[in-house]
Amino acid sequence: MTPLAEILRPKSLDEYIGQQHLVGQGAVLRTLIESGQIPSMIFWGPPGIGKTTLAMIISNTLRRPFHTLSAISSGVKEVREVINQAQQEEGSILFIDEIHRFNKAQQDSLLGAVERGTITLIGATTENPSFEVISALLSRCQVYVLKEFDEHDMRQLIASAVRHYASQGISLEVKEDEALMRISGGDARKLLGAIELVVNRIGGKNIVIDNKKATDVVQQNLAFYDKQGEMHYDIISAFIKSMRGSDPNGAVYWLARMIEGGEDPLFIARRMLIFASEDIGNANPNALLLANATFDAVSKIGYPECRINLSQCACYLACSAKSNATYMALENATSMIRRTGDLPVPLHIRNAPTKLMKQLGYHEGYKYAHDFGGTALGGFAEQEYLPQGLEGTKFYEPGNTPRENETRNSLRQRWGSKYSY
């Protein structure tokens, strides 16, 4: 039986739900599609938000041959077969789902065809393409970021499901939708899958869905509901939160769940590399070194042995002191920039490579810190490094860990009361 999500898959831009920043009237991608000239592109965003659907709509709208490959099950051989076929066609589109799972050799096999225009590539990825797509291929593609569905989008999907069941002679009333929203997590496939599951379980011609019914049915059928790996993001979330909570037992359990489920080990290693700076930072700088070494080891070794490296790193990160101080410093500075705009760089810390710049006062009065190395503070000269109007603004507040307390004392010695350390 065809799944509800497939039955309701939109066929045109006017039926498409969400992503109005890309496909709304006058938006960049819609304008390109309507012009009939589209570049190779990569759609980046969470699962279940319409990446595949949008690629299919582009093909249908432009009446172009459409080929699709999955990076999980396809290799260089399949890519070359599609390219050979595309050479006999006009304007072929090749859609590659989960393109981030293609290795360098597989991505290299696409380069010539994309460059020559034999194919127009549309890749879909849930991972940052800057990390996952080789630079030569990325430079030939436009990257479009797709956003998670909001409540308005999800209610449109629910309404379309109600209309579909009405056409089948089934009266469906969604009396409460909070549980469906929570279950879906912004994923259209999960939302429609949950509705379909509840309708099939309740049965009959008059069906009312409330929060209790939705929760009870989905929980009773969790294994069935998640058979396509829909818990991917829930489990990585549990893994990260276990490490953040300093529980190596929880961390290694969720790590084992991911390994047993066939998760990409580089995905796990990358998340730990981010965690080492975001959640540990300068409370233990060695965490970043170990996480980076783990990423390198996993890249070289692969499964099955790399699971040992992953476990070592996960346990280390979980047991480490925690601090998000450096992450919050960046957030604080970014927030200030968004409020105050691009303030001018103080003249004394500007570069002055030309005579005119020197005459204008660039670099004048700058104190070269190393000239003050003989002081008790060791290579420190007090001067202003922030734009006018932000003097004395503190963005970085060290955390309350032994190492960061040492940093706080050092900053206090250098800056006195200026930054209130």
C-alpha positions as CSV (number, residue, x, y, z in Angstrom):
1,M,0.0,0.0,0.0
2,T,1.3,3.4,-0.9
3,P,2.2,5.5,2.2
4,L,0.2,8.6,2.9
5,A,3.3,10.8,2.6
6,E,3.8,9.5,-0.9
7,I,0.2,10.0,-1.9
8,L,0.2,13.6,-0.7
9,R,3.6,14.4,-2.2
10,P,3.1,17.8,-4.0
11,K,3.4,17.9,-7.8
12,S,3.9,21.6,-8.3
13,L,5.3,24.7,-6.6
14,D,1.8,26.0,-5.9
15,E,1.1,22.7,-3.9
16,Y,4.4,22.8,-2.1
17,I,4.3,23.5,1.6
18,G,7.0,25.5,3.4
19,Q,10.3,27.0,2.2
20,Q,8.7,30.2,1.1
21,H,12.1,32.0,1.5
22,L,13.1,29.9,-1.6
23,V,10.0,29.1,-3.5
24,G,7.5,31.9,-2.6
25,Q,6.5,34.5,-5.2
26,G,9.6,36.3,-6.2
27,A,11.9,34.1,-4.2
28,V,15.3,33.2,-5.6
29,L,14.7,29.5,-6.4
30,R,11.3,30.1,-7.8
31,T,12.6,32.8,-10.1
32,L,15.3,30.5,-11.4
33,I,12.8,27.7,-12.0
34,E,10.4,30.0,-13.8
35,S,13.3,31.2,-16.0
36,G,14.0,27.6,-17.0
37,Q,17.7,28.0,-16.2
38,I,18.8,26.2,-13.0
39,P,22.3,25.6,-11.7
40,S,23.5,22.5,-10.0
41,M,22.5,22.8,-6.4
42,I,22.6,21.3,-3.0
43,F,19.6,21.3,-0.6
44,W,20.7,21.3,3.0
45,G,18.3,20.8,5.8
46,P,16.8,18.3,8.4
47,P,14.9,15.2,7.2
48,G,11.3,15.3,6.1
49,I,11.1,18.9,4.9
50,G,10.7,18.4,1.2
51,K,14.2,18.2,-0.3
52,T,13.3,15.2,-2.6
53,T,9.9,16.6,-3.4
54,L,11.4,20.0,-4.5
55,A,13.9,18.2,-6.8
56,M,11.0,16.3,-8.4
57,I,8.9,19.4,-8.8
58,I,11.8,21.2,-10.5
59,S,12.1,18.3,-13.0
60,N,8.3,18.2,-13.6
61,T,8.1,21.9,-14.1
62,L,11.0,22.1,-16.5
63,R,10.0,18.8,-18.2
64,R,13.5,17.4,-17.9
65,P,14.7,13.8,-17.6
66,F,15.0,12.9,-13.9
67,H,17.4,10.4,-12.5
68,T,17.8,9.6,-8.8
69,L,20.4,7.8,-6.8
70,S,20.8,7.1,-3.1
71,A,24.3,7.7,-1.7
72,I,23.8,4.8,0.7
73,S,23.3,2.2,-2.0
74,S,25.0,3.7,-5.1
75,G,28.6,3.9,-6.1
76,V,30.8,5.1,-8.9
77,K,29.5,2.5,-11.3
78,E,25.9,3.7,-10.9
79,V,27.0,7.3,-11.2
80,R,28.7,6.6,-14.5
81,E,25.7,4.6,-15.8
82,V,23.5,7.6,-15.2
83,I,26.0,10.0,-16.8
84,N,26.3,7.8,-19.9
85,Q,22.5,7.8,-20.2
86,A,22.3,11.5,-19.7
87,Q,24.6,12.1,-22.6
88,Q,21.8,10.8,-24.8
89,E,19.3,13.2,-23.3
90,E,18.7,16.9,-23.1
91,G,19.0,18.7,-19.8
92,S,19.0,15.7,-17.5
93,I,18.7,16.2,-13.7
94,L,20.5,13.8,-11.4
95,F,19.2,13.9,-7.8
96,I,21.4,12.3,-5.2
97,D,19.8,11.7,-1.8
98,E,22.2,11.9,1.2
99,I,25.1,13.1,-0.9
100,H,27.1,13.6,2.2
101,R,27.6,9.8,2.3
102,F,29.4,9.8,-1.0
103,N,33.2,9.5,-0.5
104,K,35.7,11.6,-2.4
105,A,36.1,9.2,-5.3
106,Q,32.3,9.0,-5.8
107,Q,32.0,12.8,-5.7
108,D,35.0,13.1,-8.1
109,S,33.1,11.0,-10.6
110,L,30.4,13.7,-10.8
111,L,32.8,16.6,-11.5
112,G,33.3,16.3,-15.3
113,A,29.6,15.8,-16.0
114,V,28.6,18.8,-13.9
115,E,31.2,21.0,-15.3
116,R,30.3,20.1,-18.9
117,G,26.6,20.5,-18.2
118,T,25.9,16.9,-19.1
119,I,23.8,16.7,-15.9
120,T,22.3,19.3,-13.5
121,L,23.1,17.9,-10.1
122,I,20.7,18.3,-7.2
123,G,22.1,16.9,-4.0
124,A,20.2,16.6,-0.7
125,T,22.0,16.5,2.6
126,T,21.2,16.7,6.3
127,E,24.9,17.6,7.0
128,N,26.8,20.8,6.5
129,P,27.9,20.6,2.8
130,S,31.0,22.6,3.6
131,F,32.3,19.6,5.6
132,E,30.8,16.8,3.5
133,V,31.1,17.9,-0.2
134,I,34.5,18.2,-1.8
135,S,35.4,21.8,-2.6
136,A,35.7,21.2,-6.4
137,L,32.1,20.0,-6.5
138,L,30.8,22.5,-4.0
139,S,32.2,25.4,-6.0
140,R,30.0,24.3,-9.0
141,C,26.8,24.2,-7.0
142,Q,24.5,26.7,-5.3
143,V,23.7,25.7,-1.7
144,Y,20.1,26.4,-0.5
145,V,19.2,26.0,3.1
146,L,15.8,24.4,3.8
147,K,14.1,25.2,7.1
148,E,12.3,22.9,9.5
149,F,8.5,23.1,9.1
150,D,6.8,25.5,11.6
151,E,3.3,24.9,13.1
152,H,1.6,26.7,10.3
153,D,3.2,24.3,7.7
154,M,2.4,21.3,9.8
155,R,-1.2,22.3,10.1
156,Q,-1.4,22.6,6.3
157,L,-0.1,19.0,6.1
158,I,-2.7,17.9,8.6
159,A,-5.4,19.6,6.6
160,S,-4.2,17.9,3.4
161,A,-4.4,14.5,5.2
162,V,-8.0,15.3,6.3
163,R,-9.0,16.2,2.8
164,H,-7.4,13.0,1.4
165,Y,-9.3,10.7,3.9
166,A,-12.5,12.6,3.1
167,S,-12.0,11.7,-0.6
168,Q,-11.8,8.1,0.6
169,G,-15.1,8.3,2.5
170,I,-13.4,8.6,5.9
171,S,-14.3,11.5,8.2
172,L,-11.2,12.5,10.1
173,E,-11.2,15.1,12.8
174,V,-7.9,16.1,14.4
175,K,-9.3,17.5,17.6
176,E,-5.9,18.1,19.2
177,D,-2.6,18.3,17.3
178,E,0.0,19.0,20.0
179,A,1.0,15.3,20.3
180,L,1.3,14.9,16.5
181,M,3.5,18.0,16.4
182,R,5.7,16.7,19.1
183,I,6.0,13.2,17.5
184,S,6.9,14.7,14.1
185,G,9.6,17.1,15.3
186,G,9.1,19.2,12.2
187,D,9.4,16.2,9.9
188,A,6.5,15.9,7.4
189,R,7.1,12.2,6.8
190,K,6.8,11.5,10.5
191,L,3.7,13.6,10.8
192,L,1.9,12.0,8.0
193,G,3.2,8.5,9.1
194,A,1.8,9.1,12.6
195,I,-1.6,10.2,11.2
196,E,-1.7,7.2,8.9
197,L,-0.8,4.8,11.8
198,V,-3.5,6.2,14.1
199,V,-6.2,6.1,11.4
200,N,-5.3,2.5,10.5
201,R,-5.3,1.4,14.2
202,I,-8.6,3.1,15.1
203,G,-10.4,2.1,11.9
204,G,-13.9,2.9,10.9
205,K,-15.4,5.8,8.9
206,N,-15.5,8.4,11.6
207,I,-12.2,9.0,13.3
208,V,-11.3,11.6,15.9
209,I,-7.6,12.1,16.8
210,D,-6.7,13.7,20.1
211,N,-3.4,13.9,22.0
212,K,-4.0,10.7,24.0
213,K,-4.9,8.6,21.0
214,A,-1.9,9.8,19.0
215,T,0.5,9.2,21.8
216,D,-0.8,5.8,22.8
217,V,-0.9,4.4,19.2
218,V,2.6,5.7,18.3
219,Q,4.2,4.5,21.5
220,Q,2.6,1.0,21.0
221,N,4.0,0.8,17.5
222,L,7.4,2.6,18.0
223,A,9.4,-0.2,16.3
224,F,7.2,-0.1,13.3
225,Y,7.2,3.6,13.2
226,D,10.9,4.0,13.3
227,K,11.9,1.2,11.0
228,Q,13.4,3.7,8.5
229,G,15.7,5.2,11.2
230,E,13.5,8.1,12.1
231,M,15.1,8.1,15.6
232,H,18.4,9.2,14.2
233,Y,18.2,12.7,15.6
234,D,16.6,11.6,18.9
235,I,19.5,9.2,19.6
236,I,22.3,11.7,18.7
237,S,20.5,14.2,21.0
238,A,20.5,11.6,23.8
239,F,24.2,10.9,23.2
240,I,25.1,14.6,23.3
241,K,23.0,15.2,26.4
242,S,24.5,12.2,28.2
243,M,28.0,13.6,27.6
244,R,27.0,17.1,28.6
245,G,25.5,15.6,31.8
246,S,28.8,13.8,32.6
247,D,27.3,10.3,32.4
248,P,29.7,8.0,30.5
249,N,27.3,5.1,30.9
250,G,24.5,6.9,29.1
251,A,27.0,8.2,26.5
252,V,28.4,4.7,25.7
253,Y,24.9,3.2,25.6
254,W,23.6,5.7,23.0
255,L,26.9,5.3,21.1
256,A,26.4,1.6,21.0
257,R,22.8,2.1,19.7
258,M,24.2,4.3,16.9
259,I,26.9,1.8,16.0
260,E,24.5,-1.1,16.0
261,G,22.1,0.9,13.8
262,G,24.9,1.4,11.2
263,E,25.3,5.1,11.8
264,D,28.1,6.8,9.8
265,P,31.1,6.8,12.3
266,L,32.3,10.2,10.9
267,F,28.9,11.7,11.8
268,I,29.4,10.6,15.4
269,A,33.1,11.8,15.5
270,R,32.1,15.1,14.1
271,R,29.4,15.7,16.7
272,M,32.0,14.9,19.4
273,L,34.4,17.4,17.8
274,I,31.8,20.1,18.0
275,F,30.9,19.1,21.6
276,A,34.5,19.4,22.7
277,S,34.5,23.1,22.0
278,E,30.8,23.9,22.7
279,D,30.4,22.1,26.0
280,I,33.9,21.7,27.3
281,G,36.0,24.5,25.8
282,N,38.8,25.9,28.0
283,A,37.7,23.9,31.0
284,N,39.8,21.2,29.4
285,P,41.5,22.1,26.1
286,N,42.8,18.6,25.7
287,A,39.2,17.5,24.9
288,L,39.4,19.2,21.5
289,L,42.7,17.6,20.8
290,L,41.4,14.1,21.6
291,A,38.2,14.7,19.6
292,N,40.2,15.8,16.6
293,A,42.5,12.8,16.9
294,T,39.4,10.6,17.1
295,F,38.0,12.1,13.9
296,D,41.3,11.5,12.2
297,A,41.5,7.9,13.5
298,V,37.9,7.1,12.4
299,S,38.7,8.5,9.0
300,K,41.7,6.2,8.6
301,I,40.4,3.1,10.2
302,G,36.6,2.8,9.6
303,Y,34.3,0.2,11.0
304,P,34.5,-2.1,12.9
305,E,37.7,-1.1,14.8
306,C,37.0,2.6,14.9
307,R,34.1,2.0,17.3
308,I,36.8,1.6,20.0
309,N,38.2,5.0,19.3
310,L,34.7,6.4,19.4
311,S,34.1,4.8,22.8
312,Q,37.3,6.1,24.2
313,C,36.6,9.7,23.2
314,A,32.9,9.6,24.3
315,C,33.9,8.4,27.8
316,Y,36.6,11.0,28.0
317,L,34.3,13.8,27.0
318,A,31.6,12.7,29.4
319,C,34.0,12.6,32.3
320,S,35.6,15.9,31.5
321,A,34.9,19.2,33.3
322,K,32.3,21.2,31.4
323,S,32.1,24.8,30.3
324,N,30.3,26.6,27.5
325,A,32.0,29.9,28.2
326,T,33.8,30.3,24.9
327,Y,30.6,29.4,23.0
328,M,28.6,31.9,25.0
329,A,31.3,34.6,24.4
330,L,30.8,34.2,20.6
331,E,27.0,34.3,21.1
332,N,27.3,37.5,23.2
333,A,29.6,39.2,20.6
334,T,27.3,38.2,17.8
335,S,24.3,39.6,19.6
336,M,26.1,42.9,20.1
337,I,27.1,43.1,16.4
338,R,23.5,42.6,15.4
339,R,22.4,45.4,17.7
340,T,25.2,47.9,16.9
341,G,26.2,47.0,13.3
342,D,29.7,47.1,11.8
343,L,31.5,49.6,14.0
344,P,34.7,51.0,12.7
345,V,38.1,49.5,13.7
346,P,40.0,51.8,16.1
347,L,42.8,53.6,14.1
348,H,45.6,52.3,16.3
349,I,44.9,48.7,15.6
350,R,44.3,49.1,11.9
351,N,46.9,47.9,9.3
352,A,48.9,50.6,7.6
353,P,50.6,49.1,4.5
354,T,50.7,52.4,2.6
355,K,52.1,55.9,3.2
356,L,48.6,57.5,2.9
357,M,47.2,55.2,5.6
358,K,50.0,56.1,7.9
359,Q,49.3,59.8,7.3
360,L,45.7,59.2,8.1
361,G,46.7,57.9,11.5
362,Y,46.4,54.2,10.9
363,H,48.4,52.1,13.3
364,E,49.5,55.2,15.2
365,G,49.9,54.6,18.9
366,Y,49.7,50.8,18.7
367,K,51.6,49.1,21.5
368,Y,53.3,45.9,20.3
369,A,52.7,43.5,23.2
370,H,56.0,41.6,22.8
371,D,57.9,44.9,23.5
372,F,56.5,44.7,27.0
373,G,57.7,41.1,27.7
374,G,59.9,42.2,30.6
375,T,56.9,43.2,32.8
376,A,55.5,40.9,35.5
377,L,52.5,40.3,33.3
378,G,54.7,39.0,30.5
379,G,54.1,40.6,27.1
380,F,51.1,42.7,28.0
381,A,50.4,46.4,27.2
382,E,47.0,47.8,28.1
383,Q,45.2,49.5,25.1
384,E,41.8,49.5,23.6
385,Y,40.8,46.7,21.2
386,L,37.1,47.3,20.9
387,P,35.3,49.9,18.7
388,Q,34.3,53.2,20.2
389,G,31.2,52.9,22.2
390,L,31.9,49.3,23.3
391,E,34.9,50.1,25.6
392,G,34.8,47.8,28.6
393,T,32.2,45.5,27.2
394,K,32.8,41.9,28.5
395,F,31.8,39.1,26.2
396,Y,33.9,36.3,27.6
397,E,33.2,35.1,31.2
398,P,35.4,32.1,32.2
399,G,33.4,29.2,33.7
400,N,33.8,28.1,37.3
401,T,36.3,25.3,36.7
402,P,39.9,25.1,38.1
403,R,41.5,25.9,34.7
404,E,39.1,28.7,33.9
405,N,39.5,30.2,37.4
406,E,43.2,30.5,36.6
407,T,42.3,32.3,33.4
408,R,40.0,34.6,35.3
409,N,42.8,35.5,37.8
410,S,45.2,36.2,34.9
411,L,42.7,38.4,33.1
412,R,42.0,40.3,36.3
413,Q,45.7,40.9,36.8
414,R,46.0,42.3,33.3
415,W,42.8,44.3,33.0
416,G,42.1,45.3,36.5
417,S,38.5,46.6,36.8
418,K,38.0,47.3,33.1
419,Y,36.2,44.1,32.3
420,S,35.1,43.2,35.9
421,Y,36.8,39.8,36.0
